Amino acid sequence: MTDFSNELSRRAVLIALAAGAAALPFMRLAHAAGFPGIGAGGFGTLLNHASDSALNKLGVPGAFYGDPVVRIGLPTGGSSSGGGLGGMLGGVMSAGSKFGLTDGLTHKLNQAAGVAALQAKPVFHTAISHLSLSDAPGIIGKSDGATQYLHTSAGPDLHHKLRPMIDDALSQVGAFRMLESNTQLSALIGAGRDKLGESVTRQALNGIFTYIAAEERHLRANPMGPAGSVLKGMF
């Protein structure tokens, strides 16, 4: 038992040393910058570049609706999950009628998500600046590790901060007005203002993170690009 325990201890030490070695380049960068968190270090810069680029792309009119991967869908059958038509009148209305009734609202939801995306840069910058280093090896070892870390650490707070922007945008583009002026449409999707705003916020944030992850992978693969001065040699 003693030999077995010693072997386990030896392996544990080796694993810890390997993890520490993997984190050293990033730890040195953060230390040199004089900040304990990652917000002012290389990964903070990486995430700021990635989020800005993602939000710029999704803020272009028609961007959310034009990409099936991030397109905002309607709540279905009174739930707050997005996608699909569903609804309580499904057995009464033809598919064509349902599409005609809901397509205009779907476009407005995606338009609102784009409007909010352009306004969300400061919110993401603040969330990034508040991140603290606790999983450097995990961040370094994945092509979208920084995005995953941001999503896990700040996702709920970003949802909370993005929600009023989405609600304002839904009002601005006339989505709430359209929903409340048509009882048939409201019954079809089974949602009022609150559920609609919650659904759009959740879907928009998922889409934003999808785009941030793609931008992070691109920046990692092209360290001499916009963030090259900070990212060079990090990976």
MDAnalysis code that builds the backbone (N, CA, C; Angstrom):
import MDAnalysis as mda
import numpy as np

u = mda.Universe.empty(705, n_residues=235, atom_resindex=np.repeat(np.arange(235), 3), trajectory=True)
u.add_TopologyAttr("name", ["N", "CA", "C"] * 235)
u.add_TopologyAttr("resid", np.arange(1, 236))
u.add_TopologyAttr("resname", ["MET", "THR", "ASP", "PHE", "SER", "ASN", "GLU", "LEU", "SER", "ARG", "ARG", "ALA", "VAL", "LEU", "ILE", "ALA", "LEU", "ALA", "ALA", "GLY", "ALA", "ALA", "ALA", "LEU", "PRO", "PHE", "MET", "ARG", "LEU", "ALA", "HIS", "ALA", "ALA", "GLY", "PHE", "PRO", "GLY", "ILE", "GLY", "ALA", "GLY", "GLY", "PHE", "GLY", "THR", "LEU", "LEU", "ASN", "HIS", "ALA", "SER", "ASP", "SER", "ALA", "LEU", "ASN", "LYS", "LEU", "GLY", "VAL", "PRO", "GLY", "ALA", "PHE", "TYR", "GLY", "ASP", "PRO", "VAL", "VAL", "ARG", "ILE", "GLY", "LEU", "PRO", "THR", "GLY", "GLY", "SER", "SER", "SER", "GLY", "GLY", "GLY", "LEU", "GLY", "GLY", "MET", "LEU", "GLY", "GLY", "VAL", "MET", "SER", "ALA", "GLY", "SER", "LYS", "PHE", "GLY", "LEU", "THR", "ASP", "GLY", "LEU", "THR", "HIS", "LYS", "LEU", "ASN", "GLN", "ALA", "ALA", "GLY", "VAL", "ALA", "ALA", "LEU", "GLN", "ALA", "LYS", "PRO", "VAL", "PHE", "HIS", "THR", "ALA", "ILE", "SER", "HIS", "LEU", "SER", "LEU", "SER", "ASP", "ALA", "PRO", "GLY", "ILE", "ILE", "GLY", "LYS", "SER", "ASP", "GLY", "ALA", "THR", "GLN", "TYR", "LEU", "HIS", "THR", "SER", "ALA", "GLY", "PRO", "ASP", "LEU", "HIS", "HIS", "LYS", "LEU", "ARG", "PRO", "MET", "ILE", "ASP", "ASP", "ALA", "LEU", "SER", "GLN", "VAL", "GLY", "ALA", "PHE", "ARG", "MET", "LEU", "GLU", "SER", "ASN", "THR", "GLN", "LEU", "SER", "ALA", "LEU", "ILE", "GLY", "ALA", "GLY", "ARG", "ASP", "LYS", "LEU", "GLY", "GLU", "SER", "VAL", "THR", "ARG", "GLN", "ALA", "LEU", "ASN", "GLY", "ILE", "PHE", "THR", "TYR", "ILE", "ALA", "ALA", "GLU", "GLU", "ARG", "HIS", "LEU", "ARG", "ALA", "ASN", "PRO", "MET", "GLY", "PRO", "ALA", "GLY", "SER", "VAL", "LEU", "LYS", "GLY", "MET", "PHE"])
u.atoms.positions = np.array([
    [0.828, -1.204, 0.000],
    [0.000, 0.000, 0.000],
    [0.863, 1.255, 0.000],
    [2.019, 1.174, 0.704],
    [2.878, 2.347, 0.781],
    [3.446, 2.692, -0.586],
    [3.939, 1.665, -1.314],
    [4.475, 1.907, -2.650],
    [3.417, 2.469, -3.578],
    [2.190, 1.916, -3.477],
    [1.093, 2.390, -4.332],
    [0.753, 3.847, -4.025],
    [0.719, 4.183, -2.734],
    [0.415, 5.558, -2.336],
    [1.497, 6.507, -2.809],
    [2.749, 6.069, -2.695],
    [3.848, 6.916, -3.154],
    [3.764, 7.168, -4.653],
    [3.377, 6.117, -5.391],
    [3.261, 6.266, -6.840],
    [2.154, 7.244, -7.200],
    [1.021, 7.155, -6.493],
    [-0.077, 8.088, -6.729],
    [0.356, 9.514, -6.426],
    [1.083, 9.691, -5.343],
    [1.550, 11.030, -4.976],
    [2.498, 11.575, -6.032],
    [3.400, 10.705, -6.513],
    [4.353, 11.138, -7.532],
    [3.624, 11.583, -8.794],
    [2.611, 10.821, -9.203],
    [1.847, 11.177, -10.406],
    [1.091, 12.484, -10.209],
    [0.550, 12.666, -9.019],
    [-0.186, 13.905, -8.746],
    [0.728, 15.116, -8.857],
    [1.963, 14.972, -8.350],
    [2.921, 16.077, -8.430],
    [3.277, 16.376, -9.872],
    [3.498, 15.321, -10.677],
    [3.840, 15.502, -12.081],
    [2.715, 16.192, -12.843],
    [1.472, 15.796, -12.554],
    [0.319, 16.423, -13.209],
    [0.246, 17.897, -12.846],
    [0.447, 18.199, -11.571],
    [0.395, 19.599, -11.126],
    [1.485, 20.423, -11.787],
    [2.695, 19.830, -11.884],
    [3.788, 20.549, -12.523],
    [3.511, 20.798, -13.999],
    [2.922, 19.799, -14.663],
    [2.599, 19.957, -16.086],
    [1.576, 21.052, -16.293],
    [0.565, 21.092, -15.432],
    [-0.449, 22.139, -15.531],
    [0.162, 23.505, -15.297],
    [1.055, 23.587, -14.309],
    [1.708, 24.862, -14.038],
    [2.578, 25.312, -15.194],
    [3.272, 24.362, -15.823],
    [4.123, 24.706, -16.960],
    [3.297, 25.217, -18.123],
    [2.132, 24.604, -18.347],
    [1.277, 25.049, -19.444],
    [0.772, 26.457, -19.214],
    [0.602, 26.813, -17.951],
    [0.055, 28.132, -17.641],
    [1.119, 29.226, -17.583],
    [2.401, 28.845, -17.561],
    [3.460, 29.826, -17.345],
    [3.471, 30.982, -18.335],
    [3.364, 30.719, -19.671],
    [3.411, 31.858, -20.594],
    [2.350, 32.894, -20.285],
    [1.144, 32.423, -19.975],
    [0.062, 33.355, -19.683],
    [0.260, 34.049, -18.342],
    [0.727, 33.266, -17.348],
    [0.970, 33.857, -16.037],
    [2.021, 34.965, -16.130],
    [3.081, 34.725, -16.920],
    [4.111, 35.740, -17.076],
    [3.552, 36.986, -17.743],
    [2.682, 36.782, -18.755],
    [2.107, 37.921, -19.454],
    [1.238, 38.745, -18.518],
    [0.383, 38.063, -17.739],
    [-0.489, 38.782, -16.803],
    [0.330, 39.499, -15.739],
    [1.370, 38.827, -15.262],
    [2.205, 39.443, -14.230],
    [2.938, 40.667, -14.780],
    [3.442, 40.542, -16.003],
    [4.159, 41.662, -16.607],
    [3.246, 42.860, -16.799],
    [1.969, 42.581, -17.086],
    [1.020, 43.675, -17.269],
    [0.652, 44.317, -15.943],
    [0.927, 43.616, -14.830],
    [0.671, 44.187, -13.513],
    [-0.765, 44.027, -13.056],
    [-1.508, 43.070, -13.643],
    [-2.901, 42.867, -13.254],
    [-3.104, 41.404, -12.878],
    [-3.903, 41.138, -11.823],
    [-4.168, 39.760, -11.423],
    [-5.216, 39.096, -12.299],
    [-6.066, 39.856, -12.946],
    [-7.117, 39.276, -13.762],
    [-6.697, 39.137, -15.201],
    [-7.483, 38.416, -16.002],
    [-7.113, 38.225, -17.395],
    [-7.600, 39.382, -18.245],
    [-8.451, 40.246, -17.691],
    [-9.011, 41.317, -18.491],
    [-7.957, 42.230, -19.092],
    [-6.859, 42.476, -18.392],
    [-5.828, 43.371, -18.892],
    [-4.688, 42.614, -19.555],
    [-4.743, 41.286, -19.545],
    [-3.714, 40.469, -20.147],
    [-4.061, 40.096, -21.571],
    [-3.305, 39.149, -22.116],
    [-3.483, 38.771, -23.508],
    [-4.857, 38.242, -23.826],
    [-5.426, 37.430, -22.937],
    [-6.733, 36.860, -23.246],
    [-7.844, 37.888, -23.136],
    [-7.647, 38.900, -22.308],
    [-8.619, 39.991, -22.277],
    [-8.647, 40.715, -23.606],
    [-7.441, 40.977, -24.141],
    [-7.349, 41.615, -25.460],
    [-7.950, 40.729, -26.531],
    [-7.661, 39.434, -26.458],
    [-8.227, 38.477, -27.402],
    [-9.754, 38.531, -27.382],
    [-10.335, 38.501, -26.186],
    [-11.794, 38.500, -26.066],
    [-12.397, 39.827, -26.490],
    [-11.722, 40.931, -26.192],
    [-12.246, 42.229, -26.628],
    [-12.275, 42.328, -28.151],
    [-11.202, 41.883, -28.796],
    [-11.175, 41.879, -30.254],
    [-12.260, 40.950, -30.807],
    [-12.357, 39.751, -30.241],
    [-13.314, 38.767, -30.736],
    [-14.753, 39.230, -30.543],
    [-15.049, 39.802, -29.379],
    [-16.421, 40.240, -29.118],
    [-16.781, 41.446, -29.979],
    [-15.849, 42.386, -30.129],
    [-16.126, 43.545, -30.981],
    [-16.416, 43.114, -32.413],
    [-15.593, 42.212, -32.933],
    [-15.779, 41.752, -34.303],
    [-17.093, 41.002, -34.458],
    [-17.410, 40.152, -33.477],
    [-18.660, 39.395, -33.529],
    [-19.873, 40.317, -33.486],
    [-19.837, 41.296, -32.588],
    [-20.973, 42.214, -32.450],
    [-21.107, 43.110, -33.675],
    [-19.986, 43.500, -34.279],
    [-20.048, 44.275, -35.518],
    [-20.735, 43.486, -36.625],
    [-20.379, 42.222, -36.748],
    [-20.957, 41.386, -37.801],
    [-22.444, 41.150, -37.563],
    [-22.813, 40.878, -36.315],
    [-24.217, 40.607, -36.022],
    [-25.055, 41.877, -35.995],
    [-24.404, 43.032, -35.897],
    [-25.127, 44.297, -35.922],
    [-25.476, 44.773, -37.314],
    [-24.925, 44.127, -38.326],
    [-25.276, 44.477, -39.709],
    [-26.731, 44.083, -39.955],
    [-27.555, 44.987, -40.510],
    [-28.963, 44.654, -40.763],
    [-29.113, 43.341, -41.519],
    [-29.942, 42.460, -40.983],
    [-30.210, 41.180, -41.622],
    [-29.254, 40.072, -41.243],
    [-28.231, 40.373, -40.415],
    [-27.215, 39.370, -40.104],
    [-27.783, 38.205, -39.305],
    [-28.534, 38.479, -38.270],
    [-29.116, 37.396, -37.469],
    [-30.052, 36.538, -38.325],
    [-30.956, 37.171, -39.030],
    [-31.935, 36.416, -39.818],
    [-31.251, 35.669, -40.967],
    [-30.204, 36.256, -41.522],
    [-29.551, 35.661, -42.683],
    [-28.696, 34.457, -42.373],
    [-28.387, 34.215, -41.108],
    [-27.573, 33.066, -40.728],
    [-28.443, 32.068, -39.959],
    [-28.780, 30.928, -40.573],
    [-29.645, 29.946, -39.901],
    [-29.087, 29.450, -38.571],
    [-27.775, 29.528, -38.399],
    [-27.160, 29.049, -37.160],
    [-27.561, 29.916, -35.969],
    [-27.731, 31.211, -36.187],
    [-28.031, 32.121, -35.074],
    [-29.386, 32.801, -35.227],
    [-30.146, 32.446, -36.240],
    [-31.440, 33.103, -36.477],
    [-32.347, 32.980, -35.256],
    [-32.975, 34.081, -34.876],
    [-33.884, 34.103, -33.733],
    [-35.218, 33.520, -34.153],
    [-35.693, 32.519, -33.399],
    [-36.986, 31.907, -33.679],
    [-38.039, 32.355, -32.692],
    [-39.279, 32.053, -33.010],
    [-40.391, 32.413, -32.133],
    [-40.520, 31.409, -30.989],
    [-41.014, 31.864, -29.833],
    [-41.343, 30.900, -28.770],
    [-42.384, 29.916, -29.287],
    [-42.331, 28.696, -28.807],
    [-43.266, 27.678, -29.289],
    [-44.200, 27.235, -28.180],
    [-45.475, 27.187, -28.491],
    [-46.460, 26.598, -27.596],
    [-46.451, 27.151, -26.181],
    [-46.136, 28.448, -26.037],
    [-46.185, 29.058, -24.716],
    [-44.916, 28.907, -23.912],
    [-43.896, 28.199, -24.445],
    [-42.624, 28.096, -23.736],
    [-41.722, 29.219, -24.196],
    [-40.599, 29.398, -23.511],
    [-39.688, 30.479, -23.875],
    [-38.552, 29.978, -24.749],
    [-38.647, 28.741, -25.232],
    [-37.600, 28.245, -26.114],
    [-37.844, 28.760, -27.512],
    [-36.788, 29.020, -28.246],
    [-36.918, 29.611, -29.570],
    [-37.014, 28.573, -30.653],
    [-37.372, 29.035, -31.848],
    [-37.379, 28.184, -33.025],
    [-38.741, 27.585, -33.289],
    [-39.091, 27.429, -34.546],
    [-40.327, 26.772, -34.919],
    [-41.544, 27.644, -34.771],
    [-42.683, 27.180, -35.301],
    [-43.914, 27.956, -35.225],
    [-44.802, 27.485, -34.089],
    [-45.125, 26.191, -34.050],
    [-45.904, 25.652, -32.932],
    [-47.162, 26.448, -32.670],
    [-47.510, 26.592, -31.385],
    [-48.619, 27.439, -30.994],
    [-49.916, 26.686, -30.802],
    [-50.842, 27.349, -30.113],
    [-52.101, 26.718, -29.763],
    [-53.067, 26.640, -30.929],
    [-52.849, 27.424, -31.987],
    [-53.762, 27.415, -33.116],
    [-53.259, 26.536, -34.251],
    [-52.259, 25.691, -33.965],
    [-51.662, 24.869, -35.003],
    [-52.650, 23.981, -35.713],
    [-53.658, 23.479, -34.982],
    [-54.631, 22.592, -35.603],
    [-55.696, 23.330, -36.390],
    [-55.767, 24.646, -36.263],
    [-56.802, 25.437, -36.921],
    [-56.280, 26.106, -38.180],
    [-55.038, 26.613, -38.116],
    [-54.480, 27.370, -39.220],
    [-53.614, 26.492, -40.111],
    [-53.621, 26.778, -41.400],
    [-52.736, 26.075, -42.316],
    [-51.311, 26.559, -42.112],
    [-50.347, 25.763, -42.598],
    [-48.942, 26.155, -42.452],
    [-48.687, 27.484, -43.141],
    [-49.311, 27.694, -44.300],
    [-49.135, 28.947, -45.027],
    [-49.655, 30.130, -44.243],
    [-50.803, 29.948, -43.606],
    [-51.391, 31.029, -42.819],
    [-50.523, 31.346, -41.613],
    [-50.031, 30.296, -40.970],
    [-49.168, 30.516, -39.807],
    [-47.904, 31.265, -40.204],
    [-47.316, 30.867, -41.330],
    [-46.092, 31.520, -41.762],
    [-46.346, 32.984, -42.086],
    [-47.474, 33.255, -42.754],
    [-47.797, 34.632, -43.099],
    [-48.012, 35.490, -41.871],
    [-48.557, 34.888, -40.825],
    [-48.852, 35.632, -39.603],
    [-47.600, 35.879, -38.778],
    [-46.687, 34.932, -38.788],
    [-45.541, 35.015, -37.891],
    [-44.254, 35.512, -38.552],
    [-44.167, 35.448, -39.881],
    [-42.911, 35.788, -40.542],
    [-42.502, 37.234, -40.268],
    [-43.476, 38.147, -40.273],
    [-43.157, 39.544, -40.017],
    [-42.585, 39.749, -38.629],
    [-43.152, 39.041, -37.641],
    [-42.651, 39.156, -36.275],
    [-41.253, 38.549, -36.163],
    [-41.025, 37.427, -36.825],
    [-39.704, 36.792, -36.784],
    [-38.626, 37.746, -37.295],
    [-38.913, 38.432, -38.390],
    [-37.955, 39.405, -38.914],
    [-37.679, 40.511, -37.897],
    [-38.721, 40.951, -37.203],
    [-38.545, 42.023, -36.221],
    [-37.702, 41.555, -35.030],
    [-37.888, 40.314, -34.622],
    [-37.087, 39.784, -33.518],
    [-35.609, 39.775, -33.885],
    [-35.308, 39.350, -35.096],
    [-33.918, 39.308, -35.544],
    [-33.356, 40.711, -35.741],
    [-34.203, 41.616, -36.200],
    [-33.780, 43.009, -36.332],
    [-33.436, 43.590, -34.962],
    [-34.279, 43.302, -33.967],
    [-34.030, 43.800, -32.614],
    [-32.737, 43.232, -32.043],
    [-32.465, 41.968, -32.293],
    [-31.226, 41.357, -31.802],
    [-30.012, 42.066, -32.392],
    [-30.086, 42.439, -33.659],
    [-28.990, 43.160, -34.291],
    [-28.793, 44.546, -33.704],
    [-29.880, 45.234, -33.429],
    [-29.796, 46.563, -32.814],
    [-29.129, 46.467, -31.444],
    [-29.543, 45.479, -30.651],
    [-28.968, 45.310, -29.313],
    [-27.502, 44.910, -29.387],
    [-27.134, 44.120, -30.391],
    [-25.743, 43.670, -30.528],
    [-24.798, 44.860, -30.666],
    [-25.190, 45.850, -31.446],
    [-24.332, 47.016, -31.639],
    [-24.176, 47.838, -30.370],
    [-25.147, 47.742, -29.481],
    [-25.103, 48.518, -28.234],
    [-24.401, 47.766, -27.108],
    [-24.088, 46.485, -27.324],
    [-23.637, 45.623, -26.227],
    [-22.127, 45.608, -26.012],
    [-21.359, 46.318, -26.841],
    [-19.897, 46.256, -26.703],
    [-19.414, 46.648, -25.303],
    [-19.868, 47.774, -24.740],
    [-19.386, 48.140, -23.401],
    [-19.721, 47.094, -22.342],
    [-20.874, 46.442, -22.487],
    [-21.272, 45.409, -21.533],
    [-20.296, 44.238, -21.582],
    [-19.903, 43.832, -22.782],
    [-18.951, 42.730, -22.915],
    [-17.567, 43.153, -22.438],
    [-17.154, 44.377, -22.746],
    [-15.848, 44.852, -22.289],
    [-15.770, 44.833, -20.761],
    [-16.842, 45.270, -20.114],
    [-16.860, 45.279, -18.648],
    [-16.782, 43.870, -18.092],
    [-17.556, 42.955, -18.660],
    [-17.546, 41.565, -18.200],
    [-16.159, 40.954, -18.375],
    [-15.516, 41.245, -19.484],
    [-14.179, 40.709, -19.759],
    [-13.155, 41.269, -18.762],
    [-13.268, 42.557, -18.467],
    [-12.312, 43.181, -17.542],
    [-12.440, 42.637, -16.132],
    [-13.578, 42.051, -15.789],
    [-13.796, 41.527, -14.447],
    [-13.431, 40.056, -14.305],
    [-13.050, 39.413, -15.400],
    [-12.659, 38.009, -15.314],
    [-11.364, 37.873, -14.528],
    [-11.235, 36.787, -13.787],
    [-9.998, 36.515, -13.063],
    [-9.440, 35.184, -13.523],
    [-8.135, 35.054, -13.476],
    [-7.468, 33.854, -13.956],
    [-7.655, 32.703, -12.981],
    [-8.348, 31.644, -13.423],
    [-8.476, 30.461, -12.575],
    [-8.368, 29.176, -13.378],
    [-8.278, 29.279, -14.695],
    [-8.197, 28.076, -15.520],
    [-7.339, 28.336, -16.744],
    [-6.123, 28.833, -16.533],
    [-5.257, 29.174, -17.661],
    [-4.981, 27.997, -18.585],
    [-4.641, 26.795, -18.052],
    [-4.390, 25.677, -18.962],
    [-5.606, 25.341, -19.827],
    [-6.805, 25.401, -19.219],
    [-8.006, 25.105, -19.980],
    [-8.268, 26.127, -21.063],
    [-7.973, 27.397, -20.783],
    [-8.163, 28.458, -21.766],
    [-7.173, 28.307, -22.910],
    [-5.915, 28.042, -22.560],
    [-4.882, 27.945, -23.576],
    [-5.085, 26.741, -24.474],
    [-5.542, 25.636, -23.903],
    [-5.583, 24.378, -24.630],
    [-6.737, 24.198, -25.590],
    [-7.668, 25.135, -25.648],
    [-8.834, 24.986, -26.530],
    [-8.888, 26.144, -27.510],
    [-9.309, 25.843, -28.733],
    [-9.332, 26.881, -29.764],
    [-10.316, 27.994, -29.444],
    [-11.325, 27.699, -28.627],
    [-12.264, 28.733, -28.184],
    [-12.324, 28.772, -26.659],
    [-11.184, 28.472, -26.022],
    [-11.151, 28.376, -24.569],
    [-11.516, 29.663, -23.856],
    [-11.053, 30.794, -24.374],
    [-11.372, 32.072, -23.732],
    [-12.857, 32.377, -23.818],
    [-13.463, 32.065, -24.961],
    [-14.911, 32.282, -25.120],
    [-15.694, 31.403, -24.165],
    [-15.285, 30.130, -24.062],
    [-15.966, 29.224, -23.136],
    [-15.850, 29.729, -21.699],
    [-14.672, 30.242, -21.364],
    [-14.449, 30.759, -20.013],
    [-15.340, 31.974, -19.744],
    [-15.443, 32.856, -20.724],
    [-16.312, 34.026, -20.587],
    [-17.764, 33.593, -20.439],
    [-18.176, 32.625, -21.252],
    [-19.566, 32.150, -21.216],
    [-19.898, 31.559, -19.849],
    [-18.991, 30.732, -19.341],
    [-19.218, 30.088, -18.050],
    [-19.184, 31.091, -16.898],
    [-18.232, 32.003, -16.942],
    [-18.022, 32.921, -15.821],
    [-18.984, 34.099, -15.815],
    [-19.333, 34.600, -16.998],
    [-20.106, 35.848, -17.068],
    [-21.419, 35.711, -17.822],
    [-21.754, 34.503, -18.281],
    [-22.974, 34.318, -19.061],
    [-24.240, 34.842, -18.399],
    [-24.520, 34.450, -17.150],
    [-25.740, 34.941, -16.491],
    [-25.778, 36.463, -16.347],
    [-24.629, 37.054, -16.005],
    [-24.584, 38.513, -15.856],
    [-24.786, 39.201, -17.203],
    [-24.193, 38.648, -18.260],
    [-24.382, 39.222, -19.587],
    [-25.835, 39.120, -20.014],
    [-26.485, 38.006, -19.693],
    [-27.913, 37.858, -19.999],
    [-28.713, 38.951, -19.293],
    [-28.406, 39.159, -18.020],
    [-29.109, 40.177, -17.223],
    [-28.910, 41.571, -17.819],
    [-27.690, 41.872, -18.264],
    [-27.397, 43.197, -18.809],
    [-27.958, 43.369, -20.224],
    [-28.021, 42.276, -20.976],
    [-28.499, 42.360, -22.355],
    [-30.022, 42.456, -22.431],
    [-30.716, 41.914, -21.443],
    [-32.182, 41.851, -21.489],
    [-32.842, 43.215, -21.704],
    [-32.509, 44.260, -20.935],
    [-33.163, 45.555, -21.181],
    [-32.827, 46.130, -22.549],
    [-31.646, 45.847, -23.081],
    [-31.302, 46.295, -24.431],
    [-32.197, 45.613, -25.462],
    [-32.443, 44.331, -25.261],
    [-33.325, 43.581, -26.162],
    [-34.743, 44.116, -26.069],
    [-35.222, 44.351, -24.860],
    [-36.584, 44.869, -24.695],
    [-36.736, 46.234, -25.367],
    [-35.742, 47.091, -25.196],
    [-35.793, 48.409, -25.843],
    [-35.798, 48.262, -27.361],
    [-34.969, 47.343, -27.864],
    [-34.890, 47.137, -29.311],
    [-36.185, 46.546, -29.853],
    [-36.809, 45.639, -29.101],
    [-38.084, 45.061, -29.525],
    [-39.161, 46.136, -29.613],
    [-39.126, 47.079, -28.697],
    [-40.053, 48.213, -28.761],
    [-39.721, 49.109, -29.950],
    [-38.432, 49.358, -30.147],
    [-37.974, 50.260, -31.210],
    [-38.380, 49.762, -32.601],
    [-38.255, 48.459, -32.833],
    [-38.573, 47.923, -34.167],
    [-40.044, 47.575, -34.322],
    [-40.826, 47.731, -33.253],
    [-42.268, 47.496, -33.336],
    [-42.702, 46.068, -33.097],
    [-41.828, 45.239, -32.529],
    [-42.181, 43.836, -32.307],
    [-43.260, 43.694, -31.227],
    [-43.103, 44.418, -30.117],
    [-44.105, 44.342, -29.062],
    [-45.451, 44.869, -29.551],
    [-45.413, 45.963, -30.295],
    [-46.648, 46.541, -30.821],
    [-47.355, 45.566, -31.759],
    [-46.582, 44.902, -32.596],
    [-47.144, 43.934, -33.524],
    [-47.763, 42.760, -32.777],
    [-47.086, 42.289, -31.735],
    [-47.585, 41.163, -30.954],
    [-48.882, 41.516, -30.235],
    [-48.916, 42.692, -29.615],
    [-50.055, 43.053, -28.777],
    [-51.252, 43.551, -29.573],
    [-51.035, 43.911, -30.836],
    [-52.152, 44.383, -31.649],
    [-52.842, 43.247, -32.398],
    [-52.318, 42.037, -32.265],
    [-52.881, 40.899, -32.987],
    [-53.051, 39.737, -32.016],
    [-54.261, 39.571, -31.509],
    [-54.508, 38.526, -30.517],
    [-54.303, 37.131, -31.102],
    [-54.564, 36.980, -32.405],
    [-54.358, 35.684, -33.041],
    [-52.871, 35.313, -33.040],
    [-52.040, 36.297, -33.331],
    [-50.596, 36.069, -33.323],
    [-50.110, 35.771, -31.916],
    [-50.578, 36.531, -30.931],
    [-50.179, 36.319, -29.548],
    [-50.560, 34.926, -29.073],
    [-51.778, 34.485, -29.459],
    [-52.225, 33.144, -29.073],
    [-51.413, 32.074, -29.795],
    [-51.037, 32.334, -31.031],
    [-50.304, 31.358, -31.822],
    [-48.955, 31.034, -31.205],
    [-48.223, 32.057, -30.758],
    [-46.905, 31.790, -30.189],
    [-46.961, 31.597, -28.679],
    [-48.132, 31.884, -28.080],
    [-48.292, 31.640, -26.652],
    [-47.356, 32.442, -25.779],
    [-47.104, 33.694, -26.127],
    [-46.152, 34.495, -25.357],
    [-46.555, 35.952, -25.348],
    [-46.297, 36.616, -24.212],
    [-46.468, 38.050, -24.109],
    [-45.110, 38.722, -24.134],
    [-45.060, 39.967, -23.691],
    [-43.805, 40.741, -23.723],
    [-42.674, 40.047, -22.972],
    [-42.969, 39.585, -21.753],
    [-41.913, 39.054, -20.910],
    [-41.284, 37.799, -21.508],
    [-42.113, 36.855, -21.914],
    [-41.589, 35.610, -22.481],
    [-40.897, 35.856, -23.817],
    [-41.432, 36.779, -24.584],
    [-40.810, 37.081, -25.866],
    [-39.435, 37.713, -25.654],
    [-39.350, 38.682, -24.741],
    [-38.073, 39.325, -24.448],
    [-37.055, 38.345, -23.906],
    [-37.491, 37.449, -23.033],
    [-36.587, 36.454, -22.464],
    [-36.070, 35.497, -23.535],
    [-36.975, 35.051, -24.403],
    [-36.586, 34.127, -25.469],
    [-35.588, 34.758, -26.426],
    [-35.848, 35.989, -26.841],
    [-34.958, 36.661, -27.782],
    [-33.597, 36.925, -27.132],
    [-33.593, 37.318, -25.862],
    [-32.328, 37.567, -25.164],
    [-31.479, 36.314, -25.115],
    [-32.083, 35.200, -24.741],
    [-31.337, 33.941, -24.635],
    [-30.771, 33.522, -25.986],
    [-31.608, 33.590, -27.020],
    [-31.152, 33.180, -28.345],
    [-30.089, 34.127, -28.907],
    [-30.287, 35.421, -28.684],
    [-29.310, 36.406, -29.182],
    [-27.957, 36.206, -28.512],
    [-27.964, 35.961, -27.190],
    [-26.710, 35.768, -26.474],
    [-26.013, 34.495, -26.947],
    [-26.765, 33.437, -27.176],
    [-26.172, 32.212, -27.712],
    [-25.535, 32.473, -29.077],
    [-26.216, 33.247, -29.900],
    [-25.673, 33.581, -31.212],
    [-24.415, 34.417, -31.112],
    [-24.406, 35.364, -30.182],
    [-23.221, 36.206, -29.989],
    [-22.032, 35.356, -29.566],
    [-22.239, 34.441, -28.628],
    [-21.142, 33.586, -28.190],
    [-20.668, 32.666, -29.316],
    [-21.586, 32.227, -30.163],
    [-21.191, 31.418, -31.316],
    [-20.239, 32.198, -32.211],
    [-20.546, 33.463, -32.436],
    [-19.708, 34.304, -33.286],
    [-18.386, 34.675, -32.589],
    [-18.440, 34.916, -31.278],
    [-17.202, 35.228, -30.556],
    [-16.246, 34.041, -30.624],
    [-16.773, 32.838, -30.460],
    [-15.936, 31.638, -30.537],
    [-15.277, 31.523, -31.906],
    [-16.040, 31.810, -32.963],
    [-15.470, 31.754, -34.313],
    [-14.379, 32.798, -34.483],
    [-14.586, 33.987, -33.923],
    [-13.580, 35.035, -34.012],
    [-12.325, 34.668, -33.207],
    [-12.517, 34.052, -32.044],
    [-11.358, 33.631, -31.258],
    [-10.531, 32.607, -32.025],
    [-11.190, 31.634, -32.638],
    [-10.462, 30.630, -33.410],
    [-9.693, 31.284, -34.555],
    [-10.306, 32.278, -35.194],
    [-9.644, 32.978, -36.289],
    [-8.431, 33.752, -35.782],
    [-8.573, 34.441, -34.653],
    [-7.470, 35.228, -34.111],
    [-6.313, 34.339, -33.660],
    [-6.635, 33.198, -33.077],
    [-5.585, 32.274, -32.661],
    [-4.815, 31.752, -33.876],
    [-5.545, 31.516, -34.951],
    [-4.908, 30.981, -36.157],
    [-4.143, 32.051, -36.924],
    [-4.422, 33.314, -36.624],
    [-3.769, 34.426, -37.318],
    [-3.223, 35.430, -36.306],
    [-2.233, 35.030, -35.514],
    [-1.740, 35.900, -34.431],
    [-1.086, 37.187, -34.908],
    [-0.806, 37.307, -36.205],
    [-0.224, 38.548, -36.705],
    [-1.297, 39.502, -37.235],
    [-2.549, 39.171, -36.964],
    [-3.652, 40.023, -37.391],
    [-3.852, 41.185, -36.438],
    [-5.115, 41.653, -36.248],
    [-5.391, 42.844, -35.432],
    [-4.845, 42.779, -34.020],
    [-4.846, 41.595, -33.412],
    [-4.381, 41.470, -32.027],
    [-2.969, 40.899, -31.959],
    [-2.257, 40.923, -33.061],
    [-0.962, 40.253, -33.135],
    [0.057, 40.720, -32.114],
    [0.112, 42.005, -31.816],
    [1.141, 42.511, -30.911],
    [1.038, 41.900, -29.519],
    [-0.166, 41.523, -29.100],
    [-0.343, 40.939, -27.783],
    [-0.364, 39.414, -27.848],
    [-0.950, 38.862, -28.928],
    [-1.157, 37.430, -28.991],
    [0.054, 36.681, -29.531],
    [0.983, 37.368, -30.156],
    [2.145, 36.706, -30.740],
    [2.890, 35.878, -29.690],
    [3.025, 34.584, -29.966],
    [3.767, 33.697, -29.095],
    [2.961, 33.131, -27.936],
    [1.732, 33.588, -27.724],
    [0.952, 33.090, -26.597],
    [0.587, 31.626, -26.765],
    [0.321, 31.228, -28.023],
    [-0.143, 29.874, -28.250],
    [0.970, 29.013, -28.849],
])
